[in-house]
């Protein structure tokens, strides 16, 4: 039987993590979930304390700041044969566990869900609609990522030299192996960064990062740009 380990990297997510954890439990069969692993990167808003007060049997780990490092640590201790990496502000669809297992049983070793932003802005609605297609440019970490533990270990996990863009580096490796499927169900994610910076300004910076990487920018160069314009 396939079992899923859910791995959630967090940094100051006290406002969302409780809602997400209950959502994950309410929308899955607990027989298919090996564990939920939350890996904290040094929160100062009480995220860890909040998780400890919940009677949900959550595995809470601490790691150096950086989603790649946090997710790799979670994968290292995971006991499930399927890893499901999830951002703290993204809420997968009902019976997400069975949807993932169905794809694994079809022979698909990795993939994601379609995306839906919690915003009615026409551009974000269009961007969400485009995620149903397999185009690599339509991929991102907010869509979550499932992958068999065996394939994850073969690839070498997330590249920890990337402070940002780590999701896309792994996705690129999966596309090169032709190991990727998009499940035609929607995961809802927060548009909070778009609300903070403005839709067009943030989208411009995301496109710039994508193009910089396409032209060979290093992990440090991408992070420097992100830190200057988005952080």
N, C-alpha and C positions, 0 to 999 in steps of 0.2 A: 504493500500500500504506500502511495506517495504521501509524504508529510511536508508541511510548509513551515519554515522558520521566517517570521516577519522581523525585519531589521529596520529600525527607525533612528537615523542620526538626528540629534536635537542640539540646539543652542538657544537658550532663552525662549522656550516655547510653552511657558506656563499657561498662556491664554488658549492654546489649542490642543495640547497633548491629552488632557483628560477626555475631551469630546472625541478625539480620534481613537483612543484606546477602547472606549465603550462602543464606538461605531464598528471597530474591527471584530469585537466579540459578538455584537448583535447581528452582524451580517455574514457570519460564517458558521460552519459546523465545527465545533471544538474538537471533533475526532480527527480533523485534517490538519489542525494547527499544532505543531510540536511546541512552539513557544513564541512569545513576543519579546524581542530584545530591543531595548532602548539604549542607545549609546550616546552619552552626554559629552559634549566637547568643552565643558567648563561654564555651564550656565550660572548666572548670577541673579536670576529672577525667581528662584525657588522652584524651578522645574523638577529637580531631583527630589526635593522634599515632598512636592505634590504627588509625584509618582509613588513614593514610598507609602503615602497615606491610603492609596487605593488598594483594595483587597482583590487584586486581579492576577496575582502570581506573575508579575512582570519581571524579567531579568533586566536589571539596571546596571550598566557598565559605564566606566569613565575612560575617556581616551583623549589624546591631544586634539586640539581644535583642528578641524578639517574633515569634511564629509568623507573623503576617500579613506582616511585613517580610521574614522569612526566605523564606517561600513565594513572595512576589512576586519576590524576587531570583532564586530558582530558575526561576520561570516566564520571567523576562526572558531568561535565557541558554539556555533549553531549545530543542532543535532538533526535537523530535517534534511531530506535529500533534495528539497527545492528551497532556494533562497528568494525571498520577496522583499526588495528594497523599496522603502516608502518614505516620502517626505512628510514632515509633521503637519503640514497644512493641506494634505491631499487625502481625499476620502474615496476609497474604491467602491465599486458597485455591489449591490446585493449578491451574495453567494460568490464573491470574488474568488474564494478558495477553490470552488468546484470549477469555475471558469478556467482558472490556471491549470488545475489538474487535468481537465479535459484536453487542453492543448498539449500538455506533456505526454498524455497517453496517445495522442495523434503523432507523436514523434518530434514535436517542436520543443526544443530545449531552452528557448529564451523568448521573451517578448514583453509587451506592455499593453495597457489599455488606451482607448481613445481618451481625449481630454475634453473637459468642460470647465471653463472658468466661472467663478461665482460673480459674473459681471454681465450686463446687457450691452456693453459697448460693442458696436458693430464689428470693429476690427478683431476683438478678442473672440467674438462669436465665429467669425470667419477662420481665424487661426485654429480655433477648436475644431471646426468642421474639417479642416485640412488634415487633422491628425488621424483620420480614418484610413488615409492612404499610406503606402509603405515607404514613401520617399524619406530618405535619411534626413533631409533638411527639416522634416516635420517632427523629429524626435527630440525628447528632452527628459530630464529627470522627474519633472512633475507628473509624467504619465506613469510613474513607478516602473519597476523592472523586476521581472521574475526570470530566474535562470537556475538550471540544475547545479547543485553544488559541485558535481564532477566537472562540468564545463567551466564554471567559475574558477575552479582551481587550475584547470588546464591553461586558461588565459592568463592567470596570475593575479586575478582580482583587480581592484581599482588601482590605477596608477597614482601613488601617493605624492608624486611631484606636482600634481595638479590640485591647486586649492579651489579653483573653479573649473568647470568644463569636464570634471571627472566622469560624469554620467555619459557624456558624448564620446569620450575616449573608449569606454567599454562598449558602447553601442557600435562604434566604428569597427571594433574587433569582431563583434557578432555579425555585422553585415558582411565583413570580409569572409567569414565562414559560412555565410548564407544560413545563419541560425537566428532568425528573428521573425516574430509574427505579431500582428496588431489585433488584439481581441476587440470585437465590435461592440463593446460596452464602454460606458463613460465613467471615468474617474473625475470627481469634481475637486478642483484645486483653487486656492485663494489667489485673487488678483491683487493682493496687498502691495506688492512692489510696483505694479502699474498705477495703483492709486496714489502711492507715495511719490513717484517720480513723474507721472504723466505717461499715458499710453505711448505716444509717439516718441517721446524722448527715450524712454526705456527700450522700446523696440529698436530704435536706431542703434543704441549701444549694444544690444544683443546681436543685431546683424553685423555690427563692426567686429565684435569678438569672433563671430563665426567666420567672417572673411579673413580676419587676421590669422586665425588658425589654418584656414585653407591655404594661405600664402606662406605658412611655415613658422608662425610666431611660436615662441617657446612658452612653456607653462608659466614662467615668471613674468613674461611680457603680458600674457593674458590677464594674470592676476593684478599686475600693476595698473592696467587699463580699468579693470573692474573696480579696484579700490579707489581710483581717482574719480570715476564717473558714477558708480552705483552704490558703493558702500555708504 
